[in-house]
Amino acid sequence: MNLANDTLMRVNPLFLRQDLMIEVGRLELAIEDIRSHKSANEAESLVAPLLSRIARLNEALGRLLA
């Protein structure tokens, strides 16, 4: 069990950063798709949680760079 914990602690921050950036890109594509296929009122209610998620991911990216 300690070996697994040690391995998790040694994950390269570059990989974590890349994964976070990929997720942000996916969310941005989803937002773009929603806005192009839904009415403005309907789109904003669907987009709000995605924007919140992007904000949290950007905070995590900022902590990785610090």
KOLMARZA-503061 format. One record per residue (C-alpha): residue in three letters; y, z, x; residue number from 1. Coordinates in pm, 1 decimal. Example, Ala and Ser with C-alpha at 12.3 -4.5 7.8 and 13.67 -1.06 7.14 Angstrom:
BEGIN
ALA,-450.0,780.0,1230.0,1
SER,-106.0,714.0,1367.0,2
! end
This chain:
BEGIN
MET,0.0,0.0,0.0,1
ASN,240.1,74.0,287.0,2
LEU,173.0,-268.8,431.7,3
ALA,285.4,-430.3,106.8,4
ASN,602.6,-222.3,106.1,5
ASP,671.9,-308.6,469.1,6
THR,628.8,-677.3,391.9,7
LEU,868.8,-656.8,97.9,8
MET,1129.1,-485.5,312.8,9
ARG,1110.8,-763.3,572.5,10
VAL,1186.9,-1052.8,338.2,11
ASN,1443.0,-1274.4,501.7,12
PRO,1779.2,-1243.2,320.0,13
LEU,1823.3,-1617.4,365.6,14
PHE,1530.6,-1677.8,129.5,15
LEU,1671.9,-1433.8,-124.8,16
ARG,2009.9,-1604.5,-104.1,17
GLN,1850.6,-1944.2,-153.8,18
ASP,1655.2,-1822.0,-457.6,19
LEU,1970.5,-1676.5,-612.9,20
MET,2163.1,-1996.9,-552.6,21
ILE,1885.4,-2202.9,-710.9,22
GLU,1892.5,-1977.6,-1017.4,23
VAL,2271.3,-2012.3,-1043.9,24
GLY,2230.6,-2390.5,-1029.6,25
ARG,1969.7,-2384.8,-1304.4,26
LEU,2193.6,-2173.7,-1524.8,27
GLU,2488.5,-2405.5,-1463.6,28
LEU,2275.0,-2705.1,-1564.7,29
ALA,2163.7,-2522.0,-1878.9,30
ILE,2524.6,-2443.8,-1967.6,31
GLU,2624.4,-2806.4,-1916.5,32
ASP,2336.4,-2920.5,-2136.1,33
ILE,2422.6,-2674.6,-2412.7,34
ARG,2788.1,-2775.7,-2412.1,35
SER,2700.0,-3145.1,-2431.9,36
HIS,2455.0,-3107.9,-2721.5,37
LYS,2597.3,-2828.8,-2938.9,38
SER,2917.6,-2779.9,-3134.2,39
ALA,3188.8,-2577.0,-2957.7,40
ASN,3133.4,-2267.4,-3173.8,41
GLU,2758.1,-2274.0,-3136.8,42
ALA,2773.8,-2352.9,-2765.4,43
GLU,2993.8,-2059.1,-2675.5,44
SER,2758.4,-1808.0,-2836.0,45
LEU,2469.9,-1957.6,-2638.6,46
VAL,2663.0,-1989.9,-2313.3,47
ALA,2806.0,-1635.7,-2300.4,48
PRO,2481.5,-1464.7,-2188.1,49
LEU,2423.9,-1735.1,-1927.2,50
LEU,2772.7,-1686.0,-1783.4,51
SER,2706.3,-1313.2,-1768.7,52
ARG,2385.6,-1378.2,-1577.5,53
ILE,2568.1,-1606.0,-1333.7,54
ALA,2823.6,-1330.9,-1271.6,55
ARG,2546.5,-1082.3,-1190.1,56
LEU,2378.1,-1331.3,-957.7,57
ASN,2708.0,-1397.5,-780.2,58
GLU,2751.0,-1021.2,-731.3,59
ALA,2404.3,-1006.2,-577.7,60
LEU,2491.7,-1299.1,-350.1,61
GLY,2804.3,-1115.5,-240.0,62
ARG,2601.1,-807.2,-150.4,63
LEU,2357.9,-1018.6,53.2,64
LEU,2642.8,-1166.7,255.6,65
ALA,2795.2,-825.0,329.7,66
! end
